[in-house]
């Protein structure tokens, strides 16, 4: 299957629109011909992906110019694949079957946006769900003003509180967290009122998204009140665990870990790096440069959380390699942090599944590092790569530690090279001044 990791705009759109979410009510179809069935629509999507795989099978780490051409080609191909399909005549299942293709087609996005906008104006849960889907079609990380507008639009929706109990609630919190802090502070009373809904009677889905809500609480409320809300939400999650089993229990356990983590407590930035136990530390030549993070004190440390199966992580390797070349190893340590995944998604050889065999996975990871030209240190930690202390919900995720081992910056992406470079340079300059 084609690795679409090198198509960031495409992936952002696909991930932004939940394919199993409720679709907007479809207008009456004008055509007499019956619309395609979900199975037929799914076949169209699969053919589209198969065609992409054949066309771009040999593409690895394309240049920026090549990437733009690929994105343009895919947009044209997606429009062509949907030609003749009346989106307004499709029901919920039909739109869900076309989900990825809709996200890649400029024409379809425009049509969906028009359909969703009308429904999003309704002050109901259904309206809120449509507003979330609409935001998914509009999200662009490079347009800060637009992201702020989307965030505040969801937060101010009349059904925001009720909507958090839906499947779309988690995505909504991810968008709303992009709102400027000063705007969140203005809405402190409303946010505090919503906090009361996170009790033991709340749906598992809502409590599982509590970490996202706590980001709003920490930004909007005074520290004392935020601590109080965090304790209350944590009690509700733990109470909900009683009698909850399987996947839902795991969701709640993960939520509890995040709520109780350093980031949710507001004790990440400016505090000592949360403890991380290393299970394996290697360079590509197989050597072990250090065994414990404490040994890195005195250096600026760039932590890049990643996994072999994460396309955007691997796609950012050139940026990380460039960073490694730019700074002296005795002043700056770059550490790619991952955890045991039960598999290694090789790029230049077949994927290797090794559940329950950590030693095999480590050997395969070393091969992966050599294949991909990894010039920095990689560490496997006992903590999950989605480390709750750092509040990590998606990777790649970059954090920077100062020379004293305190978290200086967090939540960046390897492509944020200007911000990362600025942070490293600031710390190096400060260290040089202190050493005078």
C-alpha positions in Angstrom: 0.0 0.0 0.0 1.3 3.5 -0.8 2.7 5.3 2.2 0.9 8.6 2.1 3.1 9.9 4.9 4.7 12.3 2.4 1.4 13.9 1.6 0.8 15.9 4.7 -2.1 17.9 3.5 -3.8 14.7 2.3 -3.2 12.9 5.6 -4.3 15.9 7.6 -7.6 15.9 5.8 -8.2 12.1 6.1 -7.4 12.0 9.8 -9.6 15.1 10.4 -12.8 13.5 9.2 -14.0 10.5 11.3 -15.2 8.0 8.7 -17.7 6.4 11.1 -19.2 9.7 12.1 -22.7 10.8 11.4 -23.0 12.5 8.0 -25.1 15.5 7.2 -28.7 15.0 6.1 -28.6 14.6 2.4 -30.8 16.8 0.2 -33.4 15.0 -2.0 -31.7 13.6 -5.1 -32.8 15.0 -8.3 -31.7 12.1 -10.5 -34.0 9.2 -10.9 -31.1 6.7 -11.0 -30.4 5.1 -7.6 -27.1 6.2 -6.0 -24.2 3.7 -5.8 -24.3 1.3 -2.8 -21.7 1.6 0.0 -20.0 -1.5 -1.4 -19.7 0.1 -4.9 -18.4 3.3 -3.4 -15.9 1.4 -1.3 -14.7 -0.3 -4.5 -14.1 3.1 -6.1 -12.0 4.2 -3.1 -10.0 1.0 -3.2 -9.3 1.4 -7.0 -8.2 4.9 -6.3 -5.7 3.7 -3.7 -4.5 0.9 -6.0 -3.9 3.4 -8.8 -1.9 5.6 -6.4 0.1 2.7 -5.2 1.1 1.8 -8.8 1.9 5.4 -9.7 4.0 6.3 -6.7 5.3 2.9 -5.6 8.9 4.0 -5.8 8.5 7.4 -4.2 10.5 7.8 -0.9 11.1 11.2 0.8 10.1 13.4 -2.2 11.4 16.9 -2.4 9.2 19.8 -1.6 8.7 20.4 -5.4 7.9 16.8 -6.0 5.5 16.7 -3.1 3.5 19.7 -4.4 3.2 17.9 -7.8 2.0 14.7 -6.1 -0.6 16.6 -4.1 -1.8 18.3 -7.2 -2.0 15.0 -9.1 -3.9 13.4 -6.3 -6.4 16.2 -6.2 -7.1 15.9 -9.9 -7.3 12.1 -9.6 -9.8 12.3 -6.7 -12.0 14.8 -8.6 -12.0 12.4 -11.5 -12.8 9.4 -9.4 -15.9 11.1 -7.9 -17.1 12.5 -11.2 -20.8 11.7 -11.8 -21.5 10.9 -8.1 -24.2 13.0 -6.5 -23.0 13.5 -2.9 -26.3 15.0 -2.0 -28.1 11.8 -2.9 -25.8 9.6 -0.6 -26.9 8.5 2.8 -24.7 8.3 5.9 -23.2 4.9 5.0 -22.5 6.1 1.4 -20.6 9.2 2.6 -18.7 7.2 5.2 -17.6 4.7 2.4 -16.2 7.6 0.4 -14.6 9.3 3.4 -10.9 9.3 2.4 -11.7 10.2 -1.2 -13.9 13.1 -0.2 -11.1 14.5 1.8 -8.7 14.4 -1.2 -11.0 16.0 -3.7 -11.2 19.8 -3.8 -14.6 19.7 -5.5 -16.0 17.2 -3.0 -14.6 19.2 -0.1 -16.4 22.3 -1.3 -19.7 20.4 -1.8 -19.4 18.8 1.6 -18.5 22.1 3.2 -21.7 23.7 1.8 -23.8 20.8 3.1 -22.3 20.8 6.5 -22.4 24.6 7.0 -26.2 24.6 6.8 -26.5 21.8 9.4 -23.8 23.2 11.7 -25.9 26.4 12.2 -28.4 24.3 14.1 -28.1 24.7 17.9 -28.3 20.9 18.4 -25.9 18.0 19.0 -26.4 17.1 15.4 -25.4 20.7 14.5 -22.3 20.4 16.6 -21.3 17.2 15.0 -21.7 18.8 11.6 -19.6 21.7 12.8 -16.8 19.4 13.8 -16.9 17.6 10.5 -16.9 21.0 8.8 -13.8 22.1 10.8 -12.1 18.9 9.6 -12.4 19.9 6.0 -11.1 23.4 6.8 -8.2 22.6 9.1 -4.8 23.9 8.0 -2.0 24.0 10.5 -0.1 26.7 8.5 -3.0 29.2 8.9 -3.0 30.2 12.5 -5.8 32.8 12.2 -8.1 30.3 10.5 -7.4 27.6 13.1 -8.2 30.1 15.9 -11.5 30.9 14.2 -12.4 27.2 13.9 -11.5 26.6 17.5 -13.6 29.4 18.9 -16.5 28.4 16.6 -16.7 25.0 18.1 -16.2 26.2 21.7 -19.0 28.7 21.2 -21.4 26.3 19.6 -24.6 26.1 21.7 -24.3 22.3 21.8 -20.6 22.2 22.7 -21.2 20.7 26.2 -23.6 18.0 25.0 -21.5 17.4 21.9 -18.5 16.3 24.0 -20.3 13.0 24.7 -20.3 12.1 21.0 -17.6 10.4 18.9 -16.8 13.8 17.5 -16.1 15.2 20.9 -12.5 14.1 21.0 -11.7 15.7 17.7 -13.5 18.9 18.8 -11.3 19.2 21.8 -8.2 18.8 19.6 -9.3 21.7 17.5 -10.5 23.9 20.4 -7.2 23.5 22.2 -5.7 25.6 19.3 -7.7 28.6 20.6 -5.6 31.6 21.9 -5.2 31.4 25.7 -6.7 34.9 26.2 -9.8 33.7 24.4 -10.1 30.6 26.6 -9.7 32.8 29.7 -12.6 34.9 28.6 -14.7 31.7 28.5 -13.5 30.4 31.8 -17.0 30.3 33.3 -18.4 28.2 30.4 -15.5 25.8 30.5 -15.9 25.4 34.3 -19.6 24.6 33.8 -18.7 22.0 31.2 -16.3 20.4 33.7 -19.3 19.4 35.9 -20.4 17.0 33.1 -17.3 14.9 33.4 -18.7 12.7 36.2 -19.2 8.9 36.6 -22.4 9.1 34.7 -20.7 10.5 31.6 -20.2 8.1 28.6 -16.9 6.3 28.3 -16.2 8.2 25.1 -16.4 11.5 26.9 -14.3 10.5 29.8 -11.7 9.0 27.5 -11.3 12.4 26.0 -10.9 14.1 29.3 -7.2 14.8 28.7 -8.1 17.1 25.8 -10.6 18.9 28.0 -8.0 19.4 30.7 -5.9 21.3 28.3 -8.7 23.9 28.1 -9.1 23.8 31.9 -5.4 24.4 32.5 -5.4 27.3 30.0 -8.6 29.0 31.1 -8.9 28.5 34.9 -6.8 29.6 37.8 -4.3 26.9 38.9 -6.2 26.2 42.2 -9.5 25.6 40.3 -7.7 23.6 37.6 -6.3 21.3 40.2 -9.7 20.8 41.7 -11.3 20.0 38.3 -8.5 17.6 37.5 -9.0 15.7 40.8 -12.7 15.5 40.2 -12.4 14.3 36.6 -9.8 11.7 37.7 -12.2 10.4 40.4 -15.0 10.1 37.8 -12.7 8.1 35.4 -11.6 5.7 38.1 -15.2 5.2 39.3 -16.3 4.5 35.7 -13.6 1.8 35.5 -15.6 -0.3 38.0 -17.5 -2.8 35.9 -15.9 -1.6 32.6 -13.9 -4.2 30.7 -12.0 -4.7 27.5 -11.3 -1.9 25.1 -13.4 0.7 27.0 -11.5 0.0 30.2 -8.2 0.4 28.4 -9.5 3.8 27.1 -10.3 4.9 30.6 -6.9 3.6 32.0 -5.1 5.6 29.3 -7.2 8.7 30.1 -6.4 8.4 33.8 -2.7 8.2 33.0 -2.9 11.4 30.9 -5.0 13.2 33.5 -2.5 12.2 36.2 0.5 13.0 34.0 2.9 16.0 34.3 1.4 17.8 31.3 -2.1 17.6 32.7 -0.9 18.7 36.1 0.7 21.8 34.5 4.1 20.5 35.6 5.9 19.9 32.3 7.4 23.1 31.0 10.0 24.5 33.3 10.0 21.3 35.4 12.4 18.4 35.5 11.9 15.9 32.6 9.4 13.3 33.7 11.2 10.0 34.5 11.7 7.7 31.5 13.4 4.3 31.9 15.4 3.2 28.9 15.2 -0.4 27.8 17.6 0.0 24.9 19.8 2.8 23.7 21.7 2.5 20.4 23.4 4.3 17.6 23.2 2.8 14.1 26.6 1.2 14.5 25.2 -0.8 17.4 27.1 1.2 20.1 25.5 2.4 23.4 26.5 6.0 24.0 24.7 6.2 27.3 22.2 4.2 29.4 20.3 6.7 31.4 19.0 10.2 30.6 20.7 11.5 33.7 24.0 11.0 31.9 22.9 13.8 29.4 22.9 16.5 32.0 25.0 19.5 30.7 23.7 19.0 27.1 20.7 20.4 25.3 18.6 17.3 24.6 16.1 17.1 21.7 13.6 14.3 22.2 11.8 13.1 19.1 9.0 10.7 19.9 8.4 8.4 16.9 7.6 4.9 15.6 8.6 2.9 12.5 5.0 2.7 11.3 4.5 6.4 11.6 4.8 7.8 8.1 5.2 11.5 9.1 7.8 10.4 11.7 9.9 8.7 9.0 9.2 11.5 6.6 10.8 14.0 9.0 14.1 12.0 9.2 15.9 14.4 6.7 15.1 17.3 9.1 16.4 15.5 12.1 19.6 14.4 10.2 20.1 18.1 9.2 19.7 19.1 12.8 22.3 16.4 13.8 24.8 17.9 11.3 24.2 21.4 12.5 25.0 21.0 16.2 28.1 19.5 17.9 27.4 16.2 19.6 29.1 17.3 22.8 26.6 20.2 23.2 23.4 18.8 21.8 22.1 15.2 22.0 19.3 14.2 19.7 17.3 11.2 20.8 14.6 9.4 18.8 12.3 7.9 21.5 10.1 4.9 20.7 8.6 2.0 22.6 8.1 -1.7 21.9 5.5 -1.9 19.2 5.4 -5.6 18.3 6.6 -4.9 14.8 9.0 -3.0 12.7 7.6 -1.3 9.6 10.6 -1.4 7.4 10.8 1.0 4.4 13.4 -0.9 2.4 12.4 -4.5 3.2 9.3 -6.4 4.3 7.6 -5.5 7.6 8.6 -7.8 10.5 6.0 -8.7 13.1 7.5 -9.7 16.4 4.8 -9.6 19.1 6.2 -10.7 22.4 9.7 -10.9 21.1 11.4 -7.6 22.2 14.9 -8.8 21.3 13.9 -9.5 17.7 12.3 -6.1 17.5 15.4 -4.4 18.7 17.5 -6.2 16.1 15.1 -5.3 13.4 15.1 -1.7 14.7 18.8 -1.5 14.3 18.5 -2.7 10.7 15.8 0.0 10.2 18.2 2.6 11.5 20.9 1.6 9.1 18.6 1.3 6.2 17.2 4.8 6.8 20.5 6.5 7.6 19.7 7.4 11.2 22.6 9.5 12.4 21.2 10.2 15.9 20.6 8.1 19.0 17.5 6.0 19.3 16.1 4.9 22.7 13.4 2.4 23.6 11.7 3.5 26.8 9.5 1.4 29.1 7.0 4.2 28.9 4.7 4.1 25.8 5.8 6.4 22.9 2.5 8.2 23.5 3.9 9.3 26.8 1.1 10.5 29.1 3.5 12.7 31.1 4.2 14.7 28.0 0.6 14.6 27.0 1.4 13.1 23.6 -1.6 12.3 21.5 0.1 12.1 18.2 3.6 11.6 16.8 6.1 12.8 15.8 6.3 15.0 18.9 9.4 17.0 19.8 10.4 18.2 23.3 13.6 20.0 24.2 15.4 19.7 27.6 17.8 22.4 28.9 21.2 21.6 30.3 19.7 21.0 33.7 17.3 18.4 32.4 14.3 20.6 32.6 11.6 20.7 29.8 12.2 23.9 27.9 9.8 23.4 25.0 7.3 20.6 24.1 4.7 19.7 21.6 6.7 20.7 18.4 7.0 18.8 15.1 10.4 18.1 13.5 9.3 20.3 10.6 9.1 23.3 13.0 12.8 23.7 12.4 12.8 27.5 12.9 11.2 27.1 16.4 13.4 24.2 17.3 16.6 25.9 16.1 15.6 29.1 18.0 15.1 27.1 21.2 18.4 25.2 20.9 20.4 28.4 20.1 18.9 30.2 23.0 19.9 27.4 25.4 23.4 27.1 23.9 23.9 30.9 24.2 22.6 30.8 27.8 25.0 27.9 28.6 27.9 29.7 27.0 27.2 32.8 29.0 27.0 30.9 32.3 30.4 29.2 31.5 32.2 32.5 31.0 
